[in-house]
Amino acid sequence: MKIYLPAGLLALACAHAAAMEPFTVKDIRVEGIQRVEAGTVFSYLPVKVGETMNDEKAAQAIRTLFATGFFKDVRVEHDGQVLIIVVEERPAIAQIDFVGLKEFDKDQLIKGLKEVGIGLSRTFDRATLEKAEQELKRQYLSRGRYAVVITTTVTPLDRNRVAINFNIDEGEAALIKQINIVGAQAFKEKDLLGVFQLRTPNWISWYTKSDQYSKQKLSADLESLRSYYLDRGYLEFSVDSTQVSISPDKKDIYITVSINEGERYIVSSVKLAGDLILSDDEYRQSVTIKAGDVFSREKLNASTKAIADKLGAQGYAFANVNASPELDKDKRTAAFTIFVDPGKRAYVRRVNITGNTKTRDEVIRQEIRQMEGGWYDAERVAASRERIDRTGYFAEVNVETPPVAGTIDQVDVNVNVAEKTTGNISIGAGYSSAEKLVLSGSISQANIFGSGRFLSLQVNTGKLNRTVGINYTNPYFTVDGISQGFDLYHRNLNPTSLGYAFKSQSTGGGIRFGFPISEKDTLSFGLAVDQTVIDIDPITTATPQQYIDFQKEHGNSNITLPLTVSWTSDSRNSAIYPTSGAVHRAGVEFAIPGVDLSFYRLTYQHQRYFPLTKDIVLFLNGEIGYAKGLSGQNLPFYKNFYAGGVGSVRGYDTASLGPYNLNDPDTRLGGTRKAVFNAELLFPLPGFDKSFRFGPFFDAGNVFTDKYTLADEGLRMSVGLTAAWLSPLGPLKFSLGQAINEKSNDKLQKFQFQLGTTF
């Protein structure tokens, strides 16, 4: 047997070389392989059986096989006319372990290492391991762990395998000790530092990690600082330098930012130029920056965007609107010319929907207001995104309008959604002296089999009040968007444990239809039938007199036929995470005369969201109600309004406000009039994105009768903290409330929570 390898490849193959006499290959044999298939080796060889083998091809074979990364050593031999390829495989990675890992999730880290070539069953390569080790260290440095020490151990195993162990001493995270801004004269340094994400340690930095340095965060903070100055007239503001230093013990970080404020500029004029196809009024309404104003980049950008949006609503999808400044440094003024190029009017070729793994295409397309083949309309595209989002079926809704390749007047509308869980098991709980622990729950599916239809089952297990209800809604009963739904319920009220000598049982059902009268307004009609059976013992003194009088007048069993008419207007930008917009709900319930009972109930609710900043939202809610009997009858006591508790006036027990039984002050009777007001200031909790919001609240409300009046009793008020979390189990609401003007007979409940409903 002879061994041949070209001398020029000694360093590459770590083998001896000798001249090779050309020969015709009669057979090829591969030796030394364990995991690599022989066919893989054959596929890389530059010679096949029947061809001539020489020095050049031997060298090429070695280079090619080494380049695969599978082999640590390659030799080319021949025995007569049999070509022999002898290889020594690199070991395979059989195990990856971490010791001392706390900062990162192990599974995510293993996934990241796999992307750089270190993974289970991958071929082990020392250079790749060193690269992975440096990348891991870089990740620690990005988290402020400058004292991290990573020791990597490679342990050989049987069957040519290795185990890799990363021994990590994470050390303490280096914290920002000081941030200095040099060159600030127009504003106080503490005000400028207020726009930074990076902070020196504070009471919440243990959670937000804002006191840990990050290059990306610093870059974002410098841009925020630039925006702060540009929005206040400093058009020539610049950041001269940034310096980040670390203490010798690698525990403290010092950041110094040197800036040049420049001069403050006033807007001298704003002109429009280009192809001005809109009316003068439309341009004037769009331009919010005026002559005499202090320059603001935010206002200027808002003006150019507003013009582009108006052009987009006319079909000009590729409109280009830019502002060009002309500075007078002596007078410190800036004249702006806004150049408008509408481009060519475009139409929509196709609407594409992706990401809907469960929801049917037609459910999404029902909400899309931009039609295929029609002129592009930016307002309709935006309305489509909002309507899809308001269905509540998706965690995210993104809409893009890319141009169609090869055309100058066509766009596609690409709708991408991320499904969220729409099935929900909801639980509510509260504690009061009357009912002790009260549990309520419901099972609902808001998107049955991806059809967009809603079905729910509600169950309440309170000692006093037990309820079972079924609701079904088809939002697109017709192609025109008319909805249809039905409701069935059975309620048992049993307050005998409180000394009441009565029970009630209500059974009923109804059908309803909703008619869209505009993009945001719906008019609904419903008709139901209800039978309520009351069992009262007039001997017990705890039983309210009005209950006894009602039984004497109407008997034990009564049937009503309530006709309902309601109007809803919803302009919120999102059904799940609203930050702007409003909801109006007005309703009339009219029990048709000629049956056992006749009455009417009027209700109105107004909710509004005000975005105070990018992250902070002010939420206001107001509700009023009025009810009265007809045909000389009194309003049935079980149709009274109630207030107090979550979704009403927090800090007070559920349904505890208003008139009470004089013989038993713990017994609440409800009222024929209702007024409730709520205000919440909502902040996002860092780390939860939009899914968790919390903040202070103020509530006020009460229910009244002809004798228990607003003038005499006023509104009960409370303050406290609220938190809402869209958890994997469903929406979760916590409230910690403190009554601020309670009276002696009021029933208080400081802590309350609900799972499965949002307020």
Phi, psi and omega in degrees: 000138179241147180244129182231140173201131180301140184297330181293349182252017182302312183293326183287313187260351181056043182223165178277152182237149174213155180297143181245125174283132179302142177209161179271126184283119176266335181201157178231129179235138180247128181238147175096357182280145178236311180251327182286134178288146177300325179299328178296317179296315180303322184294338181266349183284140180275005183225148178236167178303132181098347180262168183270133177256136179216183183302315184299316181289327176297315178297319180296320179298317181294315179300316184293317181291323175296323183295338179293335183082001182278339193237144176268333180212143179223132176229145176248122180231166170211148177237098188067236180258017176260118179277127182242125176254114180254122183234154169238112185289148169290149180291155176265149179277116182257343186203137175230121181234154177234136175239127179087010182282120178228325188288329185240157174284131185300315182297320179293324180293317178297321178296319179293321178295325180297326181292336178260007173107001179251105181204163180300135181074358176282156176288131182282134178220125184299319181296320179294322178297317179296322177296318179295322179296319178294322179294320178297318178295322179297322178296321177294320179297324179294339177265009179082013179267074185282344180264012183295141176232122181244121178245123183254131179239131178248118182249121178293143176237173179292165179058038175057049178236163178224155173246132181253129179237123176260109177264114190243124168254099188291332182069182179273144177291132176287131183251152180287116181274325185201142173234122180242139173245115183261131178105359180280122179235323184285332183230154177290144182300322182294329177290321179291321179293340179293340179270356181278145168284322179290139183219160165283160186306137175219188189293337183246001183293341176299333181261316184283341183061022182290346179267008177254127186292141174214133180298321179294319179295320179296319178299318178294322179294322178295324177291323176296320177296319178298316179297322180302314180287316182296331178281356181237023170099352186270080190290335182258018181300143177210153173262114183284317182196159172229141180228126178241122180232155182234145182290159182303329180274005176059034179248336184238141179240137179241129182241129177234126180243121178259128184232160172235110186291323187074192182263158178270128185251144175253143179284122180269327179196157176226118181239156177247141180216161179110205181271093186269088186270346178273168179286159179300322180298319181295320178293318181297320179293330183282326185275109182264344178270128188238162174298136182097345178283152167292134182303137177220118178297327180298315179293322180295315178296322178296324180292313180294324178293319180298320177295316179298322179294320179294322176293322178298325178291342178264004177102002182267083186290337185250028181298141180238115182235118182226149179250134179243124181269151172232111188267139169247096187291334178290315181271351182058047178236160180225126176256134184243135172244121180263113181269129184244121174234098184293337183073198182267141179293137186243155172235163186271122178283312187208147171254117182252137181239129179224161176092348182274085182285336181243315184287135180292150179305318186296331179295321179284317182296334177299334182266353184277127182259350175269117184271145173293141180084351180267168176298140177297134179225109184299325180292321178291325177296316179295319178297324179297315180298317180295319181294320178296319180295323182289348175296333180081008182271348190231142177285326179218146175225118179238136180233127177236153181231071181286148176291150177281128182301136178085003179233164178241000184221027179225145174225157168254148173254109182258114180256119178243126181240155173242115183296147171233162180293123180253347171282142188214130169254112188255142180226135174234149181211151176199165180229132177216163180292335182281304187257002184057230180277121180247127179247141173220156182199167177205153173241124183220153174225110186275356183212069188299120177052029179074015184271350183083001180270155187244135176218134179215153175233122180252140178223132175238130186246025179298154179298326183269326189230116177243130186224142170229129181216148177234132178231140178222137178220132171249104186292342178233067176296327173235164181293342180278000177093014175285128181263156177222144178204166175219158181225138174228141182208159173213123184235138174238124176249122184223084181268024182297334180292344178264004181100357176288142177251049175212156174224154176223151179220123181240133177227136181190178179193164181198169177235149183215154179225143177239134183242116177289125180253351172197183181298332185239000185241139179226136176248125185240147178228143179212152177224132183223168173230138183223134173240124179241126179248127183241134177240110186238136173256103186291352183284326184290125184290339181287344181286125181301143182297326181294333176291317179296318180295323179296318180294320180297322184280322189242355180083187185276331185237131181223142179245135174233153175239084182282129172257127182244140174228128181220154177233132178232133175233121185234110179244019179295149179280349177199143176277338184263312181236066182292138175234347178207164179102184186212161174229129174244134175225123177232136183217151175231127172247120187234111177279114188298127178297161179100348175258205183288315185235148179220130182195176172217152177227131178245133178224150175212136178225139178226121175242141179215142179244129180243116176282104181283321173222188178299327186247339186260131184234134172262124180247127178239142179220134176225138180223139173225154179210149178215135181219151181199148176283157179242166178057038178077005181268156171275157177294130176306134186298333180279003174255010179293161173273150177227156179214157182116138178102185180299135182084003180221252177246101182289155185095343175248150181299154182301129176057034186257351184277159176099195183301152179224165181286124183296330179282340180209094185301342178287344183271119181261136189257347185076181182212172180267356178225148183217142174214126180222138176226137178226144174223132179226139173251110191255129177243144172282147176267122182306138180097344180251007183056233182265355190284345181232124177226143182214166177163179180282158176223160172225127179238150173210143180172170177183170172239154190220165172226186178298328182266327180262088193260163176297321181297324183276318189259333181067191179259137172280142185232155177206158175226163179169199179241142177231152178218134179234128183228125175276081186280167177301337180272352182130173180297132182237130183235125176247144175220133173237102189244151178232117176294141184244350176216040182292158176246173191300326184266004180286145179256121186256153177208101189288311184256130178217151174212156175222139175243120175109002175217144176247153184261000000 
